[in-house]
Amino acid sequence: MTKMAMLVYNEAIDDEMMETLDACGLKNYTKIKGVFGKGETSGAHLGDDVWPGRNNILYVSCAEGGAQKLLARVKELRKSLGREGVKVFIWSIEEIS
């Protein structure tokens, strides 16, 4: 079954996220740079003087095994990142055309 993974992360760890995709053998993705948001553990990233910083989003469509490998790698990465936030959301894809 095909899965979609959405990774939302602090732009400061973009290199680490791209290395994570590569380590999982995931070559195809869509990246959206410079998005704003607020997380419970990572705080606000609104790109202004009060709440500096921005996030990036990666969308990765892959087989279920690739999604599970990505999830495991990100969980390990989070242990070393501290407050530099990264979240992974995974859902099933019903149709691709």
trRosetta pair geometry for C-beta under 8 A, 3 or more apart (Angstrom, degrees):
i j d omega theta_ij theta_ji phi_ij phi_ji
1 63 7.7 112 71 -155 39 62
1 64 5.3 53 62 -48 82 117
1 92 5.9 -29 158 -138 126 105
1 93 7.7 164 167 47 79 75
2 61 6.2 9 -180 -176 112 94
2 62 7.2 162 -152 89 71 19
2 63 6.6 -60 -105 -99 54 43
2 64 7.7 -120 -100 -44 12 70
2 92 7.4 102 82 -163 58 62
2 93 4.2 -43 101 51 105 122
2 96 6.5 -11 76 -28 169 130
3 61 7.4 170 87 -151 45 50
3 62 6.0 -25 62 70 89 69
3 63 7.1 42 16 148 93 15
3 64 5.5 108 -25 -96 120 53
3 66 7.5 -169 51 72 115 87
3 67 3.8 -23 83 -50 152 152
3 90 5.5 -1 -180 -170 124 100
3 91 7.0 154 -157 81 75 28
3 92 6.2 -54 -106 -103 65 45
3 93 6.5 -176 -112 -7 11 93
4 59 6.5 -17 -170 -166 100 91
4 60 7.3 150 -158 78 51 46
4 61 5.4 -22 -101 -98 73 72
4 90 7.1 163 82 -150 47 52
4 91 5.6 -15 57 62 95 78
4 92 7.8 57 14 145 83 4
4 93 5.3 105 -31 -63 99 101
5 58 7.7 0 108 107 93 93
5 59 7.4 155 82 -156 54 41
5 60 4.5 -12 58 60 102 99
5 61 8.0 -171 21 -76 70 26
5 62 6.8 -9 2 27 111 109
5 67 5.3 174 -55 -128 114 89
5 70 5.5 -19 -109 98 173 152
5 71 7.6 -143 -119 -59 129 82
5 88 6.0 -21 -165 -164 103 98
5 89 7.1 148 -157 77 51 48
5 90 5.0 -17 -100 -98 75 83
6 57 6.4 -15 -169 -167 91 102
6 58 7.3 163 -154 83 43 52
6 59 5.6 -11 -102 -102 74 70
6 60 8.0 -176 -75 23 31 70
6 88 7.3 149 77 -156 49 47
6 89 4.6 -12 58 59 99 101
6 90 7.8 -169 21 -74 66 38
7 17 6.4 159 130 -151 146 126
7 57 6.9 155 80 -156 54 50
7 58 4.4 1 52 52 106 100
7 60 7.2 28 -5 0 106 111
7 70 7.9 -110 -62 167 123 123
7 74 7.0 -151 -119 -103 118 145
7 86 6.5 -8 -171 -169 98 96
7 87 7.2 164 -152 82 50 48
7 88 5.3 -15 -100 -101 77 74
7 89 8.0 -169 -73 23 34 67
8 35 7.7 -79 -140 79 98 132
8 37 6.9 -19 180 49 135 161
8 39 7.9 160 113 -70 123 129
8 55 5.6 15 -177 170 84 139
8 56 7.7 177 -147 86 46 42
8 57 5.3 -13 -99 -102 71 81
8 85 7.7 -16 114 127 84 107
8 86 7.2 163 85 -151 48 47
8 87 4.9 -4 56 55 96 98
8 89 7.7 31 -3 -2 102 105
9 13 5.7 -86 159 70 121 110
9 14 7.6 154 99 -82 117 52
9 17 5.5 164 60 -71 160 141
9 55 6.2 147 77 -156 26 89
9 56 5.9 -22 66 59 80 84
9 57 8.0 147 20 -91 67 36
9 58 7.7 0 16 4 111 102
9 84 7.8 35 -172 153 89 84
9 85 6.4 -165 -137 106 53 65
9 86 3.9 7 -107 -109 105 83
9 87 7.3 -170 -70 23 65 56
10 13 5.4 70 74 12 90 98
10 42 6.7 -158 -54 -164 107 134
10 45 6.7 -174 -113 -85 78 153
10 53 6.4 -31 -144 -177 97 125
10 54 8.0 120 -152 87 55 39
10 55 6.1 -63 -96 -107 32 69
10 56 7.9 18 117 16 14 81
10 84 4.8 -107 40 -164 145 78
10 85 5.4 110 -32 49 100 71
10 86 7.1 -85 13 -61 77 72
11 14 5.7 -1 -167 -43 55 110
11 33 6.9 75 -115 -156 117 84
11 34 7.0 31 -79 -78 144 49
11 53 7.0 -178 30 -168 100 76
11 54 5.0 27 -15 82 133 84
11 55 6.2 -169 -37 -131 79 15
11 56 5.1 105 -96 -27 74 98
12 53 7.4 -46 -25 -136 109 108
12 84 6.0 -101 77 -136 118 122
13 16 4.4 -42 -176 41 89 120
13 17 5.9 94 123 -27 86 94
13 81 6.5 -5 -90 -127 155 125
13 84 5.3 114 -37 155 128 131
13 86 6.6 -80 82 -60 145 118
14 17 5.7 -58 -148 36 33 110
14 18 6.4 29 157 -17 67 105
14 56 5.8 65 -97 9 101 155
15 18 5.9 -57 -148 38 31 108
15 19 6.3 32 153 -18 65 107
16 19 5.6 -55 -147 38 32 113
16 20 6.4 38 151 -26 64 103
16 77 6.3 137 159 -153 121 130
16 81 7.8 163 111 -89 165 113
17 20 5.4 -48 -149 30 34 116
17 21 6.8 37 152 -19 64 98
17 56 7.4 -167 51 80 160 126
17 58 6.4 -180 158 -16 130 143
17 86 7.0 178 -88 -121 109 134
18 21 5.7 -46 -152 32 36 112
18 22 6.5 36 150 -17 64 106
19 22 5.6 -55 -148 39 34 113
19 23 6.2 37 152 -22 67 106
20 23 5.7 -52 -145 35 30 112
20 24 6.5 22 156 -12 63 108
20 70 7.1 89 148 -142 104 74
20 73 5.0 151 -156 133 100 130
20 74 6.4 73 -174 -75 152 71
20 77 6.1 -41 -88 -51 134 150
21 24 5.9 -67 -154 42 30 105
21 26 4.6 -91 -166 74 81 104
21 27 7.7 136 150 -81 107 24
21 29 6.3 -50 -138 -39 154 145
21 58 7.2 -124 -67 178 132 157
21 60 6.8 -164 -122 -94 112 144
21 70 7.4 15 -105 -116 57 110
22 25 7.6 42 -179 -72 33 24
22 26 7.6 -95 -68 54 22 65
22 27 8.0 60 -108 -90 60 62
23 73 6.2 150 90 -129 123 150
24 66 6.1 101 158 -158 111 78
24 69 4.7 146 -139 116 102 115
24 70 4.9 28 -118 -77 169 73
24 73 5.9 -117 -62 -3 109 151
25 66 6.9 -109 76 -117 94 104
25 69 7.7 14 32 102 95 156
26 29 6.8 70 141 -54 107 106
26 60 5.4 21 174 -160 142 135
26 62 5.6 -57 -117 -81 112 144
26 66 5.6 117 -79 -173 104 124
26 70 6.5 19 -22 -76 148 120
28 60 7.1 127 92 -142 65 72
28 61 6.8 -40 104 54 115 84
28 62 7.8 160 61 -74 96 85
29 58 5.2 -17 -175 -166 131 100
29 59 6.4 150 -164 75 71 50
29 60 4.8 -30 -106 -89 93 81
30 58 7.2 147 76 -157 48 50
30 59 4.4 -5 55 53 100 105
31 56 6.2 -9 -168 -180 96 115
31 57 7.1 155 -155 83 48 53
31 58 5.4 -17 -100 -100 74 73
31 59 8.0 -156 -70 21 32 70
32 35 5.9 45 122 -41 108 121
32 56 6.7 162 83 -163 54 63
32 57 4.4 1 53 55 104 102
32 58 8.0 -161 23 -70 68 31
32 59 7.9 49 -8 -11 100 99
33 54 7.7 61 168 125 65 131
33 56 5.1 -17 -114 -114 57 98
34 47 7.3 52 -167 -87 85 141
34 54 4.8 -11 -139 163 50 155
34 55 8.0 95 -160 65 9 43
34 56 7.3 25 -17 -88 35 70
35 54 6.4 127 54 -178 32 95
35 55 5.0 -47 73 75 86 90
35 56 6.8 123 20 -110 95 22
35 57 5.7 19 12 -17 148 106
36 45 6.1 -158 -143 104 56 73
36 46 5.0 55 -155 -125 120 49
36 47 5.7 -87 -90 0 109 107
36 54 6.3 -62 -81 -129 61 79
36 55 7.0 142 -104 23 14 95
37 44 7.6 -151 113 -143 36 56
37 45 6.0 12 56 56 62 94
37 46 8.0 -172 25 -78 17 63
37 55 5.5 -22 30 11 110 144
38 43 7.0 -63 -147 157 73 33
38 44 4.2 -17 -106 -101 95 75
38 45 7.3 -179 -82 22 47 60
38 46 7.4 4 -63 -56 92 98
38 51 7.9 -39 -91 -166 97 151
39 42 3.9 37 66 41 127 98
39 43 6.7 -1 60 30 76 24
39 44 8.0 175 23 -77 55 34
39 85 5.3 133 57 -148 156 163
39 87 6.9 -172 -121 -34 139 130
41 83 7.3 -152 151 -133 80 67
41 85 6.3 142 92 -104 90 110
42 45 7.2 -23 131 -26 112 110
42 83 6.2 133 -127 179 58 71
42 84 7.4 25 -130 -178 107 16
42 85 2.7 -31 -87 -47 143 140
43 51 7.5 -162 149 -144 99 100
43 83 7.2 22 2 -178 112 116
43 85 7.7 -164 32 -28 66 132
44 51 4.0 -45 110 -149 115 138
45 51 6.5 -160 -112 155 13 99
45 52 7.6 -26 -139 115 63 35
45 53 4.1 -77 -133 105 94 98
45 54 5.5 143 158 -110 112 18
45 55 5.2 116 86 -35 147 88
46 50 7.3 -7 65 77 126 88
46 51 3.8 54 29 89 106 123
46 52 7.9 -48 58 -70 65 11
46 53 7.9 52 26 65 40 68
47 51 7.5 4 21 98 32 82
47 52 6.9 39 -127 -146 21 43
47 53 6.9 -103 -75 77 50 27
47 54 5.0 33 -75 -72 102 98
48 51 5.8 42 53 51 87 72
48 52 6.9 -116 73 -81 31 51
49 52 6.9 6 -133 -63 20 92
55 85 7.7 -42 -106 82 113 110
60 66 7.8 -125 143 134 120 119
60 67 7.9 165 101 -97 108 75
60 70 6.8 167 83 -103 150 166
61 93 6.5 39 -139 -53 105 154
61 96 7.3 109 -172 -102 150 133
62 66 3.5 -91 154 88 133 137
62 67 5.6 166 79 -50 106 76
62 70 7.3 118 51 -18 152 134
63 66 5.0 96 56 7 73 103
63 67 7.3 -138 98 -5 39 88
64 67 5.6 -55 -150 35 34 113
64 68 6.4 31 155 -18 67 105
65 68 5.8 -56 -148 37 32 108
65 69 6.3 32 154 -19 65 106
66 69 5.6 -53 -146 37 32 112
66 70 6.2 35 154 -20 65 106
67 70 5.7 -53 -148 36 31 113
67 71 6.3 34 153 -21 64 106
67 90 5.1 111 -176 -140 124 134
68 71 5.6 -49 -146 35 33 115
68 72 6.4 33 155 -18 64 105
69 72 5.9 -56 -150 37 30 110
69 73 6.4 29 153 -18 65 108
70 73 5.8 -57 -147 38 30 110
70 74 6.2 27 157 -17 66 108
70 88 6.9 169 129 -142 100 146
71 74 6.0 -58 -146 38 27 108
71 75 6.5 32 154 -22 62 105
71 88 5.7 -176 -111 111 71 152
71 90 6.4 -50 -70 -31 121 143
72 75 5.7 -52 -150 32 31 114
72 76 6.7 29 153 -15 63 104
73 76 5.8 -57 -155 37 34 110
73 77 6.3 34 149 -20 67 107
74 77 5.3 -51 -143 37 36 115
74 78 6.3 46 155 -28 66 100
74 86 6.0 -134 -162 125 106 127
74 88 5.0 114 83 -35 165 136
75 78 5.8 -48 -150 26 30 116
75 79 7.4 39 150 -27 57 96
76 79 5.9 -47 -165 17 38 115
76 80 7.7 14 150 -2 63 102
77 80 6.3 -71 -163 42 40 99
77 81 6.1 37 149 -31 75 116
77 86 6.7 -10 104 53 119 153
78 81 5.5 -60 -138 31 35 115
78 86 6.0 -133 -86 58 90 103
81 84 4.3 -105 179 64 103 98
81 85 7.6 162 130 -67 134 14
81 86 6.6 71 51 4 174 109
93 96 6.1 31 151 -51 133 97
